[in-house]
């Protein structure tokens, strides 16, 4: 899920934009582009827990960030017409920018999403003045003077074409093609045309790979450096020094208790003077201060990254491997969780099951997978992997069937011997039109073996008992 916010305001502070994301680009004097994609799973999980949407949480966060000190979370207006900021949400930075400029022309403030009906209406009815204005802001971000000159020349030719063809608004230009615009008006106008219209039809990662994103950093990252008295090679001897350095990093004046770590960088120098950079990444914002003295989560992600990189770097190297001589830990990315944001959630990990789940995922080498019921009676196809923002939609009859089925299903059936019946659960009709289904009907049972293990089994046409899953 790719999500961008274009934010317009008179004065912006890092605590405000970093309450949403650390991926920030300064587009102009008053406009900022925010990439929320790396943190969407975090916001989606919080939104589900509060039975709301990520857009509403972003709106509340921005409102409280810009609001006076005596305001309260419930003070925001239902219709965002008087907010001290203007923001638009879209699946691409260019679309978010166009929607923001349209909001400015209509004098609409607050946060508006392209998914909303009003957002779609404003975007569909984009006048040419907005598109030309967006292109004028786009030109300074091109790397070379040649590109900027070609863009300006292409704009002049396209303006004459628009007047000749009597295109009333930007949407009318959709009948043109990318190749045609590139041949007549240049590469960058063709790219902007494609970003305007094709965002929902192509892979967004590939489509916007040419967008001239330039990361903006409000301040230099905090860091800790250690020079070891003796080279180290065993993790048991490395980890105590890492814990001490992480404690020192947490006490840095530029790293407050309201901030959560998103990414650390561990730059290691070995005794052969080779250097290895190990990224320590967290899937959700991590409370480094809360693990002072232990840092279990950080050490786990550090060892995962260290082992993966050293296995690749030393696969052709005979033992003994190089030992660690010194290192530097840099705080590369952090997310601000100020008091007004904490008020939206329960951040007590001992009481909040969602916080425990997010913490668990930060400790694992791979992300957790979420599954949902599928509208299908066939056991092997009765569940699908579900994205963070996709709601579960299933009829009550499938819910009833699912409750009788086990939590764990096998990828391949397992033959069981000496099965003597069991508790009958259901009978299903196979998809007979498939050549791999010889049986017309399957009967499922709950079978408990002599040691108390419960299996979900069926019997095939040859009399074999096959286990499809277990009940835990």
C-alpha positions in Angstrom: 0.0 0.0 0.0 1.6 3.2 -1.2 0.4 6.4 0.5 1.7 10.0 0.2 0.5 13.2 1.8 1.1 16.7 0.4 1.2 19.2 3.3 0.9 23.0 3.0 1.4 25.2 6.0 3.2 28.5 7.0 5.5 26.9 9.6 6.3 23.2 10.0 8.3 21.6 12.7 10.0 18.2 12.6 7.9 17.0 15.5 4.8 17.5 13.3 5.8 15.7 10.1 7.9 13.1 12.0 4.7 12.2 13.9 3.5 10.7 10.6 6.7 9.6 8.8 10.5 10.2 8.5 10.4 10.1 4.7 10.0 13.8 3.9 10.7 16.0 0.9 10.6 19.8 0.8 8.7 20.6 -2.4 8.5 24.3 -2.1 8.6 27.0 0.6 5.2 26.0 2.1 4.6 22.5 0.6 6.0 19.3 2.0 5.7 15.7 0.6 5.4 12.9 3.1 5.8 9.3 2.2 3.8 7.2 4.7 4.3 3.9 2.9 7.0 2.5 5.3 4.6 3.1 8.3 1.3 2.3 6.7 1.1 -1.1 8.5 1.6 0.6 11.8 -1.1 3.1 11.2 -3.5 0.5 9.7 -3.0 -1.7 12.8 -3.8 1.2 15.1 -6.8 2.2 13.0 -8.2 -1.3 13.2 -7.9 -1.3 17.0 -9.8 2.0 17.2 -12.4 0.9 14.5 -11.5 3.8 12.3 -9.3 4.6 9.3 -5.7 5.7 9.0 -6.8 8.9 7.3 -8.8 9.9 10.3 -5.8 9.2 12.6 -3.6 11.3 10.3 -6.1 14.1 10.3 -6.2 14.1 14.1 -2.5 14.0 14.4 -2.0 16.9 12.1 -4.7 18.9 13.8 -3.2 18.5 17.2 0.3 19.2 15.9 -0.8 22.5 14.5 -3.4 23.4 17.1 -2.7 25.8 20.0 -1.4 24.4 23.2 -4.8 24.6 25.0 -6.7 22.6 22.3 -8.0 19.1 22.8 -8.4 16.1 20.5 -12.1 16.6 20.1 -11.9 20.2 18.9 -11.4 19.6 15.2 -14.3 20.7 12.9 -16.3 18.1 11.0 -15.8 20.0 7.8 -12.2 20.9 7.4 -12.5 24.6 6.4 -10.6 26.4 9.1 -7.5 24.3 9.9 -4.1 26.0 10.0 -2.9 23.5 7.4 -3.9 22.0 4.1 -3.1 18.3 3.3 -4.1 15.8 0.6 -3.6 12.0 0.6 -3.1 10.0 -2.6 -1.2 6.8 -3.7 1.5 8.9 -5.4 3.3 12.2 -4.6 2.3 13.8 -7.9 -1.4 13.1 -7.4 -1.2 14.3 -3.8 0.4 17.6 -5.1 -2.3 18.1 -7.7 -5.1 17.5 -5.2 -3.5 19.9 -2.8 -3.3 22.7 -5.3 -6.9 22.1 -6.2 -7.8 22.3 -2.5 -5.9 25.6 -2.3 -7.9 27.1 -5.3 -11.2 26.0 -3.7 -10.0 27.2 -0.3 -10.5 23.9 1.4 -8.3 23.2 4.4 -7.8 20.1 6.6 -6.9 16.6 5.2 -8.7 15.3 2.1 -8.1 11.9 0.5 -8.2 11.0 -3.1 -10.4 8.1 -2.1 -13.1 10.4 -0.8 -15.9 11.6 -3.1 -14.9 15.2 -2.7 -11.3 14.4 -3.4 -12.3 12.5 -6.6 -14.4 15.4 -7.7 -11.7 18.0 -7.2 -9.1 15.8 -9.0 -11.3 14.9 -11.9 -12.1 18.6 -12.5 -8.5 19.9 -12.4 -8.2 23.1 -14.4 -5.2 23.8 -16.6 -3.9 26.5 -14.3 -3.2 24.0 -11.6 -1.4 21.6 -13.9 0.8 24.4 -15.2 1.5 25.6 -11.7 2.5 22.1 -10.6 4.9 21.8 -13.6 6.5 25.2 -12.7 7.1 23.8 -9.2 8.4 20.5 -10.6 11.0 22.0 -12.9 13.5 23.1 -10.1 13.7 19.5 -8.8 15.1 18.2 -12.1 18.8 17.4 -11.9 20.1 19.1 -15.0 19.7 22.4 -16.7 19.1 20.6 -20.0 16.0 18.7 -18.5 14.6 22.0 -17.1 15.0 23.7 -20.5 13.4 20.8 -22.4 10.5 20.8 -19.9 9.9 24.6 -20.4 10.0 24.2 -24.2 7.6 21.2 -24.1 5.2 23.2 -21.9 5.0 26.0 -24.4 4.3 23.6 -27.3 1.7 21.7 -25.2 -0.1 24.9 -24.2 -0.5 25.8 -27.9 -1.8 22.3 -28.6 -4.3 22.5 -25.7 -5.7 25.8 -27.0 -5.9 24.4 -30.6 -7.7 21.2 -29.5 -9.9 23.1 -27.1 -9.2 20.8 -24.1 -11.4 22.4 -21.3 -9.6 20.7 -18.4 -6.7 18.4 -17.7 -9.0 15.3 -17.7 -9.6 15.9 -21.4 -5.9 15.3 -22.1 -6.4 11.7 -21.0 -7.2 10.7 -24.6 -3.5 11.3 -25.6 -0.9 8.6 -25.2 2.4 8.5 -23.3 4.4 7.7 -26.5 2.7 10.5 -28.4 3.4 13.1 -25.7 7.0 11.9 -25.3 7.7 12.3 -29.1 6.1 15.7 -29.3 6.7 17.4 -26.0 9.6 15.5 -24.3 10.2 12.8 -21.6 9.3 14.8 -18.5 5.9 16.0 -19.8 5.1 12.4 -20.7 6.1 11.3 -17.2 3.9 13.9 -15.6 1.0 12.9 -17.9 1.4 9.3 -16.9 1.7 10.1 -13.2 -1.6 12.1 -13.5 -3.7 9.4 -15.1 -2.1 5.9 -14.8 -1.6 5.7 -11.1 -4.3 3.1 -10.6 -3.5 1.0 -13.6 0.2 0.2 -13.2 2.6 -0.9 -10.5 3.1 2.2 -8.5 6.6 1.3 -7.4 7.8 1.1 -11.0 5.5 4.0 -12.3 6.9 6.6 -9.9 10.5 5.3 -9.8 11.5 8.3 -12.0 9.9 10.9 -9.6 12.8 13.2 -8.4 12.4 12.5 -4.7 15.0 14.3 -2.5 14.9 13.3 1.1 15.0 16.2 3.6 16.7 15.9 7.0 15.8 18.4 9.8 19.0 17.5 11.8 22.0 15.3 11.8 21.4 11.8 13.3 22.6 11.0 16.8 25.4 8.5 17.0 27.7 6.5 19.3 31.2 5.3 18.5 33.1 2.5 20.2 36.8 1.5 19.8 37.4 -1.9 21.3 40.5 -2.6 23.4 40.6 -6.2 22.0 39.0 -7.5 18.8 35.8 -9.5 19.4 34.3 -12.3 17.3 31.7 -14.0 19.6 28.2 -12.6 19.9 28.2 -13.3 23.6 31.1 -10.8 24.0 29.7 -8.3 21.5 26.2 -7.9 22.9 27.1 -6.4 26.3 29.0 -3.5 24.5 26.1 -3.0 22.1 23.7 -2.8 25.1 25.9 -0.1 26.7 26.1 1.9 23.5 22.3 1.6 22.9 21.8 3.0 26.4 24.1 5.8 25.6 22.3 6.5 22.4 19.0 6.7 24.3 20.4 9.3 26.6 21.5 11.6 23.7 20.0 15.1 24.0 18.6 15.0 20.5 16.7 11.7 21.1 13.8 12.3 23.3 11.6 9.8 25.1 8.7 10.7 22.8 10.6 9.4 19.8 10.5 5.8 18.5 13.3 4.2 16.5 12.5 3.1 12.9 16.0 2.4 11.6 19.5 2.2 13.1 22.8 1.8 11.1 25.6 -0.3 12.6 28.9 0.5 10.8 31.5 -2.1 11.8 35.2 -2.0 11.2 37.0 -5.4 11.3 40.6 -6.2 12.2 41.5 -6.5 8.5 40.2 -2.9 8.2 37.2 -4.0 6.1 33.9 -2.1 6.8 30.4 -3.6 6.9 27.2 -1.5 7.3 24.4 -3.5 9.0 21.0 -1.9 8.8 18.9 -2.5 12.0 15.3 -2.0 10.8 12.0 -2.3 12.8 8.7 -3.0 11.1 6.9 -0.8 13.5 8.3 2.2 15.5 10.3 0.8 18.4 10.6 2.3 21.9 14.4 2.2 22.5 14.1 3.9 25.9 11.6 1.4 27.2 14.2 -1.4 26.8 17.1 0.3 28.6 19.6 -2.1 30.0 18.3 -5.1 27.9 17.5 -4.0 24.3 16.2 -7.5 23.4 14.4 -6.3 20.3 17.3 -4.3 18.9 19.8 -7.1 19.6 17.6 -9.6 17.7 17.3 -7.4 14.6 21.0 -6.7 14.9 22.0 -10.3 14.9 19.6 -11.1 12.0 21.2 -8.4 9.9 24.7 -9.2 11.0 24.4 -12.9 10.2 22.8 -12.4 6.8 25.4 -9.9 5.7 28.4 -11.8 7.0 27.2 -15.0 5.5 27.2 -13.3 2.1 30.5 -11.5 2.6 32.4 -14.5 4.0 30.9 -17.4 2.0 34.2 -17.8 0.2 36.4 -17.0 3.2 38.0 -19.8 5.2 38.0 -19.6 9.0 39.0 -17.8 11.2 36.7 -14.9 10.2 37.7 -11.3 10.9 37.0 -9.9 14.3 35.3 -6.7 15.2 37.7 -3.8 16.0 35.3 -0.8 16.3 31.9 0.4 15.3 29.5 3.3 15.1 25.7 3.2 15.7 23.7 5.9 14.0 20.1 6.8 14.6 19.0 7.0 10.9 15.2 7.2 11.2 12.8 7.9 14.1 9.1 8.6 14.5 7.8 11.1 17.0 5.0 9.9 19.3 4.1 13.1 21.1 1.6 13.3 24.0 -1.3 14.2 21.7 -0.7 11.1 19.6 -0.3 8.8 22.6 -3.7 10.0 23.8 -5.2 8.2 20.8 -3.8 4.8 21.8 -3.1 2.7 24.8 0.7 2.3 24.7 1.0 0.1 27.8 2.4 -3.0 26.2 1.3 -5.1 29.3 -2.3 -4.1 28.7 -2.6 -3.5 25.0 -2.7 -6.8 22.9 -2.0 -4.9 19.7 1.2 -3.3 21.2 2.3 -6.8 22.2 1.7 -8.0 18.6 3.6 -5.1 17.1 6.5 -5.7 19.5 6.5 -9.4 18.7 6.8 -8.6 14.9 9.7 -6.3 15.6 11.5 -9.2 17.2 11.0 -11.7 14.4 13.3 -12.2 11.3 10.2 -12.2 9.0 6.9 -10.3 9.1 3.8 -12.0 10.3 1.2 -12.9 7.8 -2.5 -12.1 8.1 -5.2 -14.3 6.6 -8.9 -14.0 6.1 -11.8 -16.3 5.2 -12.5 -16.6 1.5 -15.9 -17.1 0.0 -15.2 -20.7 -0.9 -16.4 -24.0 0.6 -13.2 -25.9 -0.6 -10.9 -26.3 2.5 -7.7 -25.6 0.6 -9.1 -22.4 -0.9 -11.2 -21.2 2.1 -8.6 -18.6 3.3 -6.5 -16.0 1.6 -3.7 -13.7 2.6 -5.1 -10.3 3.5 -3.5 -6.9 3.2 -3.4 -4.4 6.2 -6.1 -2.2 5.0 -8.5 -4.8 3.4 -11.5 -5.5 5.6 -12.7 -9.0 6.2 -15.8 -9.7 4.1 -17.4 -13.1 4.5 -21.0 -14.4 4.8 -22.3 -15.8 8.1 -22.5 -19.3 6.7 -18.8 -19.3 5.9 -18.1 -18.1 9.4 -20.1 -21.0 10.8 -18.2 -23.5 8.8 -14.9 -21.9 9.7 -15.6 -22.2 13.4 -15.7 -26.0 13.1 -12.4 -26.1 11.1 -9.0 -26.1 12.6 -6.7 -23.1 12.9 -3.8 -24.8 11.3 -4.1 -26.3 7.7 -1.4 -28.2 6.0 0.0 -27.2 2.6 -0.1 -30.9 1.7 -2.2 -33.7 3.2 -0.5 -36.2 5.5 -1.5 -39.8 5.5 -2.4 -41.3 8.9 -2.4 -45.0 9.8 -4.6 -46.8 12.3 -7.4 -44.2 12.3 -10.6 -45.6 13.6 -13.2 -43.0 12.8 -13.8 -39.9 14.7 -16.4 -37.1 15.3 -18.2 -36.3 12.0 -18.0 -32.6 11.2 -19.0 -31.9 7.6 -19.4 -33.2 4.1 -18.3 -31.2 1.1 -18.7 -31.6 -2.7 -15.4 -31.5 -4.6 -14.9 -29.2 -7.6 -15.6 -32.1 -10.0 -14.7 -30.0 -13.1 -11.1 -30.1 -12.0 -9.1 -33.1 -13.3 -7.1 -33.4 -10.0 -10.2 -34.2 -8.0 -11.1 -37.8 -8.4 -13.5 -37.9 -5.5 -16.9 -36.4 -5.8 -17.5 -36.0 -2.0 -15.3 -35.7 1.1 -16.4 -36.3 4.6 -14.4 -34.6 7.4 -13.9 -35.8 10.9 -12.2 -34.7 14.1 -9.8 -37.5 15.1 -8.0 -37.6 18.4 -5.0 -40.0 18.5 -4.0 -42.0 21.6 -1.7 -39.3 22.9 -4.4 -36.6 22.6 -3.5 -34.8 19.4 -6.5 -33.7 17.4 -6.5 -33.9 13.6 -8.8 -32.7 10.9 -9.1 -35.8 8.7 -11.0 -37.1 5.7 -11.1 -40.5 4.0 -10.4 -40.9 0.3 -11.8 -43.4 -2.2 -9.1 -46.0 -1.5 -9.9 -45.9 2.2 -6.8 -43.9 3.3 -7.2 -41.4 6.1 -5.6 -38.1 5.2 -4.9 -35.3 7.7 -5.7 -31.8 6.4 -4.8 -29.9 9.6 -4.8 -30.0 13.4 -6.7 -28.4 16.1 -3.7 -27.5 18.2 
